[in-house]
Structures are given as structure tokens and as C-alpha cells.
Amino acid sequence: MIVRKSDRVVVQGITGKQGSFWTEKMIAYGTRVVGGVNPKRAGETHCGVPVFASVRDAARATGGVDVSVMFIPPAGALAAAEDAIGAGVRLLVVLTEHIPAHDVMRMHALAAAGDCRIVGPNTAGLVTPGEAFVGIMPAFNERVFRPGNVGVISRSGSLGTLVCLVLSDAGRGQSAFIGIGGDPMLGTTASDALRALEADERTAAAVLVGEIGGAMEEAAADFIRTMKKPVVSFIAGRASPPGKKMGHAGAIVMGNRGSYAAKRSALESAGARVVDTPAAVADALRSR
């Protein structure tokens, strides 16, 4: 799930306003975008790359597709995912939010059967600073993203951007940013992302940006216990009132489950350093 410069990327929904804007940014940054998809405009060239009727057509014409990123409305997300998975894409970045729950479940089942990794839904995407990015993160802003050795995982794109800014200001930079997304049913969990960073030779430490709600961070603590690389975490929502749904669809606390206290306790017990504010992340890494 760490995107590389050599990865062949297709943009589903390339001709839309957002698809066009971010495709141009991705290409300018160095991402290897080999084509886009819009069945109504197949045969055209857009943003300097060919437009195909399907990801399957793109894969046949380009020799294969490694990554597909979806700028697709919720109603069309399942069909777009079926197309990408059927084309043999190994990584599907689903930016779309508000996809019907039954469609998300079907997407995950298809991906599991097709040996495809889904990042999202409702993700801001992936960044490998100085190399490539896929999604809607400001990788091109050198004050925010700089090559380094800290891997950052975040449900939230905005909080992830803030933490990356803090790291860059401190001179650390990032080896990779993995936006796992804010949907209640994610294709990539915090634990999955930590496994990728633990195995990545360029990553020396990891930052986990979590939120109240669900049990993802508690589950991640089980893997952190086995990690050789240090982990620093910031959990958003410390001051939220009990039982109140905050922000992302999954951010709801039921009793102690998913609470700030439960997450912090689990992470600290596993050996992670939990900080009170994003601004403290860089200092916490210095002490690890």
C-alpha cells in the first residue's frame, strides 16, 4: 500500500473537475499515470493520457495497471470497483464517501477474492514524498511533505496533513503517508498500515493518527507490541462528550469501547508514546 514511482496508475473519473485537477497534480509530481477511465469519452486524450472505457481496456492497452484511484460518485462506486478488481489491479484507492453500506461490503468481498488491497473508502490517499502520490493530499507542498524516514498513518486527511507539516518543520520528513480513510468499513486498517511500515526499509518510525470511535487503535496496539520500530500516536477527540458522534462516520463511542481513555491506555500499554497534541509528535519521536 506504499505507492512507488514505478507503479502504473489509472484514474477512474479522470474527466471530471476533481479528477482532472488531481490527475494533473499527480502527473506533475511524478506519479506514473498511464490512463484514465470514462466510458463516454473513450478514445480521447485528457490531461495528456489516453481515456479508456474501462480499467480492463486500460490494462490491456498499457500492459497492466497496478493502482487505480476512484473519483467516482457514491452510486457508481461499486461498478467502478468491480471493473478495477476484475482488471487485476492490486491496489484500489477509494476516495468516495457516502457509499451505501451494502455496496462497501460487496467491494471488500470482491477485493478479497481478487487479491486486491482497498484503501478507503473516504480516504485522502497515499503519498510517498519525492516519488509519487495518489489521491487528494497536497504532496506537492514541500513545506508539508518532504522525503524522510517517518511513516504516517491517519484516518483524517486534514489531521494527517498537520502531522506531516510538524514533521517537515522539525526536519524529519516522511517515508510514506497512508490515509486509511474515515469509513466504518475500511479495506485497510491501522494494523494493516503498521505492518506495511514495519516491513518498509525506508521507515524508521511510525506515527498513528487516530480518532475516538470504533476499536481500530485498540486492535493496532496488539501489533505494536510486536514491532521493532517506535510508534508515536495522537488520538483526536479527547474532549468530546460521551455518546456523541463526532466527524467521521465511524467516530461514535459506546460506553468505554472506542473512548479516548481506552485507546490511549491500549496504545501506551503496547509501548507507543501517546501525545496530547499534533505539535508534540516530533519531540516525542526525538525521545524514542
C-alpha positions as CSV (number, residue, x, y, z in Angstrom):
1,M,0.0,0.0,0.0
2,I,3.0,2.3,-0.2
3,V,2.8,3.8,-3.7
4,R,6.0,3.8,-5.8
5,K,7.2,5.8,-8.8
6,S,7.2,2.7,-10.9
7,D,3.5,1.9,-10.2
8,R,1.2,2.2,-13.2
9,V,-1.8,4.3,-12.1
10,V,-5.2,4.7,-13.7
11,V,-7.7,7.4,-12.7
12,Q,-11.3,6.4,-12.8
13,G,-13.4,9.5,-13.4
14,I,-10.5,11.4,-14.9
15,T,-12.5,13.9,-16.9
16,G,-14.5,15.3,-14.0
17,K,-13.4,18.6,-12.3
18,Q,-11.7,16.9,-9.4
19,G,-10.4,14.0,-11.4
20,S,-8.8,16.5,-13.9
21,F,-7.3,18.7,-11.2
22,W,-5.7,16.0,-9.2
23,T,-4.5,14.0,-12.2
24,E,-2.5,17.0,-13.4
25,K,-1.1,17.3,-9.9
26,M,-0.2,13.6,-9.7
27,I,1.5,13.6,-13.1
28,A,3.5,16.8,-12.3
29,Y,4.7,15.2,-9.1
30,G,6.0,12.2,-10.9
31,T,3.2,9.6,-10.5
32,R,3.1,7.3,-13.4
33,V,-0.5,7.8,-14.6
34,V,-0.9,5.7,-17.7
35,G,-4.5,6.5,-18.4
36,G,-8.0,7.4,-17.3
37,V,-11.5,5.9,-17.4
38,N,-14.7,7.5,-18.7
39,P,-16.9,5.2,-20.9
40,K,-18.4,8.2,-22.6
41,R,-15.1,9.7,-23.7
42,A,-13.1,6.6,-24.5
43,G,-10.6,7.2,-27.3
44,E,-9.9,10.8,-26.2
45,T,-6.7,12.2,-24.6
46,H,-7.2,14.0,-21.3
47,C,-4.5,15.5,-19.0
48,G,-2.0,14.1,-21.6
49,V,-3.0,10.5,-21.1
50,P,-5.5,8.2,-23.0
51,V,-9.0,7.8,-21.8
52,F,-10.5,4.2,-21.9
53,A,-13.9,2.8,-21.5
54,S,-12.9,0.6,-18.6
55,V,-9.9,-0.3,-16.4
56,R,-9.9,-3.6,-18.2
57,D,-9.3,-1.8,-21.5
58,A,-6.6,0.3,-19.9
59,A,-4.8,-2.7,-18.5
60,R,-4.9,-4.4,-22.0
61,A,-3.6,-1.3,-23.7
62,T,-0.9,-0.4,-21.2
63,G,0.5,-3.8,-20.2
64,G,-1.2,-3.8,-16.9
65,V,-2.4,-1.5,-14.1
66,D,-1.0,-1.6,-10.6
67,V,-3.1,1.1,-8.9
68,S,-6.5,2.7,-9.6
69,V,-7.8,5.8,-7.9
70,M,-11.5,6.5,-7.9
71,F,-13.0,9.9,-8.5
72,I,-16.5,8.4,-8.7
73,P,-19.8,9.4,-7.2
74,P,-21.3,7.0,-4.5
75,A,-23.9,5.5,-6.8
76,G,-21.2,4.3,-9.3
77,A,-18.5,3.3,-6.8
78,L,-19.4,-0.4,-6.7
79,A,-19.4,-0.8,-10.5
80,A,-16.1,1.1,-10.7
81,A,-14.6,-1.1,-8.1
82,E,-15.8,-4.3,-9.8
83,D,-14.1,-3.0,-13.0
84,A,-10.8,-2.3,-11.4
85,I,-10.7,-5.5,-9.4
86,G,-11.7,-7.5,-12.5
87,A,-8.8,-5.9,-14.3
88,G,-6.3,-7.2,-11.8
89,V,-5.5,-4.0,-10.1
90,R,-3.6,-4.8,-6.9
91,L,-4.3,-1.5,-5.1
92,L,-7.6,0.4,-5.3
93,V,-7.7,3.8,-3.7
94,V,-11.4,4.7,-2.9
95,L,-11.7,8.4,-2.3
96,T,-15.5,8.3,-2.4
97,E,-17.5,8.8,0.8
98,H,-21.2,8.1,1.5
99,I,-21.1,4.8,-0.5
100,P,-24.1,2.6,0.6
101,A,-23.0,0.1,3.2
102,H,-24.1,-2.9,1.2
103,D,-22.0,-1.7,-1.7
104,V,-18.9,-1.3,0.5
105,M,-19.4,-4.8,1.8
106,R,-19.6,-6.1,-1.7
107,M,-16.5,-4.2,-2.7
108,H,-14.5,-5.7,0.1
109,A,-15.6,-9.2,-0.7
110,L,-14.6,-8.8,-4.4
111,A,-11.3,-7.4,-3.4
112,A,-10.5,-10.3,-1.0
113,A,-11.4,-12.8,-3.7
114,G,-9.4,-10.9,-6.3
115,D,-6.2,-10.4,-4.2
116,C,-6.7,-6.6,-4.3
117,R,-6.0,-4.2,-1.5
118,I,-8.6,-1.4,-1.0
119,V,-7.5,1.8,0.7
120,G,-10.7,3.6,1.9
121,P,-13.5,4.3,1.3
122,N,-13.4,8.0,2.2
123,T,-9.6,8.2,2.1
124,A,-7.5,11.2,1.2
125,G,-5.0,8.9,-0.5
126,L,-1.3,7.9,-0.4
127,V,1.9,9.8,-0.6
128,T,5.5,8.7,-0.9
129,P,7.3,12.1,-0.7
130,G,9.7,12.9,-3.5
131,E,8.4,9.9,-5.5
132,A,4.6,9.6,-6.1
133,F,1.2,10.3,-4.7
134,V,-2.3,9.0,-5.4
135,G,-5.4,10.9,-4.2
136,I,-6.1,14.4,-2.9
137,M,-3.2,15.1,-0.4
138,P,-1.0,18.2,-1.0
139,A,2.1,16.1,-1.8
140,F,3.4,19.0,-4.0
141,N,3.6,21.4,-1.0
142,E,7.3,21.0,0.1
143,R,6.6,22.5,3.4
144,V,4.2,19.7,4.3
145,F,5.7,16.7,2.5
146,R,9.5,16.0,2.5
147,P,11.3,12.8,2.0
148,G,12.3,11.3,5.4
149,N,12.1,8.2,7.5
150,V,8.8,8.6,9.4
151,G,5.7,6.7,8.2
152,V,2.4,8.5,9.0
153,I,-1.0,6.7,9.2
154,S,-4.2,8.7,9.5
155,R,-8.0,8.3,9.2
156,S,-8.2,12.0,8.6
157,G,-6.6,13.8,5.7
158,S,-6.5,17.1,7.4
159,L,-5.0,15.8,10.7
160,G,-2.6,13.7,8.6
161,T,-1.5,16.8,6.8
162,L,-1.0,18.7,10.0
163,V,1.2,15.9,11.4
164,C,3.3,15.8,8.2
165,L,3.7,19.6,8.5
166,V,5.0,19.2,12.0
167,L,7.5,16.5,11.0
168,S,8.7,18.5,8.0
169,D,9.2,21.6,10.1
170,A,11.2,19.5,12.5
171,G,13.4,18.3,9.7
172,R,12.2,14.7,9.9
173,G,10.1,14.3,6.7
174,Q,8.1,11.2,5.8
175,S,8.8,7.8,4.2
176,A,5.1,7.4,3.4
177,F,1.7,8.7,4.2
178,I,-1.1,6.2,4.4
179,G,-4.6,7.7,4.6
180,I,-6.7,4.7,5.7
181,G,-10.0,6.7,5.5
182,G,-13.0,7.5,7.6
183,D,-15.5,4.9,6.6
184,P,-16.8,2.5,9.2
185,M,-15.8,-0.4,7.0
186,L,-12.3,0.1,5.8
187,G,-10.3,-2.0,3.4
188,T,-7.1,-1.2,5.2
189,T,-6.9,-0.9,9.0
190,A,-4.4,0.8,11.2
191,S,-2.9,-2.6,11.9
192,D,-2.5,-3.3,8.2
193,A,-0.8,0.0,7.6
194,L,1.6,-0.5,10.6
195,R,2.5,-3.9,9.1
196,A,3.5,-2.2,5.9
197,L,5.6,0.4,7.6
198,E,7.3,-2.2,9.8
199,A,8.3,-4.0,6.7
200,D,9.4,-0.9,4.8
201,E,13.2,-0.4,4.7
202,R,12.9,3.4,4.4
203,T,10.8,3.7,7.5
204,A,12.5,4.1,10.9
205,A,9.5,5.1,13.0
206,A,5.7,5.4,12.7
207,V,3.1,7.9,13.7
208,L,-0.5,6.7,14.1
209,V,-3.1,9.5,14.0
210,G,-6.3,8.1,15.4
211,E,-9.8,9.2,16.5
212,I,-12.3,8.2,19.1
213,G,-14.9,5.7,18.0
214,G,-14.5,2.0,17.0
215,A,-11.8,-0.3,18.2
216,M,-9.2,0.1,15.5
217,E,-6.5,1.7,17.6
218,E,-7.0,-0.9,20.4
219,A,-6.6,-3.6,17.8
220,A,-3.5,-1.9,16.4
221,A,-2.0,-2.0,19.9
222,D,-1.8,-5.8,19.7
223,F,0.5,-5.4,16.6
224,I,2.5,-2.5,18.1
225,R,3.6,-4.9,20.8
226,T,5.5,-7.0,18.2
227,M,7.1,-4.0,16.3
228,K,10.8,-3.2,16.4
229,K,10.2,0.3,15.2
230,P,9.0,3.0,17.6
231,V,5.4,4.3,17.4
232,V,4.1,7.7,18.4
233,S,0.3,8.3,18.4
234,F,-2.1,11.2,18.6
235,I,-5.8,10.5,19.2
236,A,-8.3,13.2,18.3
237,G,-11.5,13.6,20.3
238,R,-10.2,13.7,23.9
239,A,-12.7,16.4,24.9
240,S,-15.8,15.0,23.1
241,P,-18.9,14.3,25.2
242,P,-19.8,10.7,25.8
243,G,-22.2,9.1,23.3
244,K,-21.7,12.0,20.8
245,K,-21.0,11.2,17.2
246,M,-18.1,13.3,16.0
247,G,-16.8,13.8,12.5
248,H,-16.3,10.6,10.6
249,A,-19.0,8.0,10.2
250,G,-17.2,5.6,12.5
251,A,-16.5,8.1,15.2
252,I,-19.0,7.1,17.9
253,V,-18.3,5.9,21.4
254,M,-20.4,3.3,23.1
255,G,-19.6,3.1,26.8
256,N,-15.9,2.7,27.2
257,R,-15.4,1.0,23.8
258,G,-13.7,3.4,21.4
259,S,-13.2,6.1,24.1
260,Y,-10.2,8.3,24.2
261,A,-9.1,6.7,27.5
262,A,-9.4,3.2,26.2
263,K,-7.4,3.9,23.1
264,R,-4.7,5.8,25.0
265,S,-4.4,3.1,27.6
266,A,-4.2,0.3,25.0
267,L,-1.5,2.1,22.9
268,E,0.6,3.1,25.9
269,S,0.4,-0.4,27.3
270,A,1.7,-1.7,24.0
271,G,4.7,0.6,24.2
272,A,3.5,3.5,22.0
273,R,4.1,7.1,23.1
274,V,0.7,9.0,23.0
275,V,0.9,12.8,22.8
276,D,-1.7,15.3,23.7
277,T,-1.4,17.5,20.5
278,P,-0.1,17.0,17.0
279,A,2.5,19.6,17.6
280,A,4.2,17.3,20.1
281,V,4.7,14.5,17.7
282,A,8.2,15.5,16.5
283,D,9.5,16.0,20.0
284,A,8.1,12.6,21.1
285,L,10.0,10.9,18.2
286,R,13.2,12.5,19.3
287,S,12.9,10.8,22.6
288,R,12.3,7.4,21.1
